[in-house]
Amino acid sequence: MTELTGVEFDPDNPEALLKELGTVARFVGATLQNTSNPRC
């Protein structure tokens, strides 16, 4: 993503890169979140 956008990825602040992604930001942002499923 950095090569495509020119924005470095910062794991502590992914919003800067997500802003560059436009409509796919929701999809990509969801993959960056830590989630747990208690039913597993």
N, C-alpha and C positions, 0 to 999 in steps of 0.2 A: 504494500500500500504506500509505503514511503516513496518508492520509485514513481508511482503514478501521481501522487499528490504533491510531492516535494516537502511534506510535513513529517518530521520525525515522530515515531510512535513513543509515547511516554506512558508506561503502564500505570503510573500514579495519576495521570490526567489524560485519559483517552479522548476526552471531548474535543480537543483541538483537532485531532485527526478525523473524528466522526463528523465534525462540521463540514469538512471537505467532501464527504461522501454523498451528500444530498439525500435522496430518498432511500438509499440502501443503508443509511446510518442506523436505522432501527434494527434491521436484521443483523448487521455486524455488531452493533452495541450489545444485543442480547447474547451473543456468543462470548462476549468479554466479561459477563457477570458471573460471579460464583453463586450457584444455586444448589439447593439440595432437595431431594425428593424423599420425604419420610416413609413413603410406601415401598421403597426399594428393598 
